[in-house]
Amino acid sequence: MAKEISCLDCKHFDLGNWGTCKAYKDGIPFEIVSGELSHTDKLPNDNGIRFEPIKDTNAWCYILQKNRT
């Protein structure tokens, strides 16, 4: 089992297009969403983008603001 991380806590998650992110614009693979694989390491087809935690204490405000611009 991979280290528990949540796509919702990643600064690359796209709230405006649910289930996608900058790394996986066509959909985050089930293995990542389910926790089978951790996206802290390079994975196939991730476009060189990996999980990066949101440093802001209010993650949702950060994501909403990012998706408005």
BELUR-V97665 format. One record per backbone hydrogen bond with DSSP energy under -1.0 kcal/mol. NH is the residue of the N-H (numbers start at 0). CO is the residue of the C=O. E is the energy in kcal/mol with one decimal. If there is no record, write none. Layout:
# BELUR-V97665
NH;CO;E  NH;CO;E
This chain:
# BELUR-V97665
1;34;-1.7  8;5;-1.7  9;6;-1.8  10;51;-2.8  12;9;-1.4  13;19;-2.5  16;13;-1.0  19;16;-1.1  20;23;-1.1  21;11;-1.6  26;23;-1.5  27;18;-2.9  31;28;-1.3  32;28;-2.1  33;29;-3.2  36;30;-2.8  45;42;-1.4  48;45;-2.3  50;38;-2.7  53;8;-2.1  61;57;-1.7  62;58;-2.5  63;59;-2.8  64;60;-2.5  65;61;-2.4  66;62;-2.2
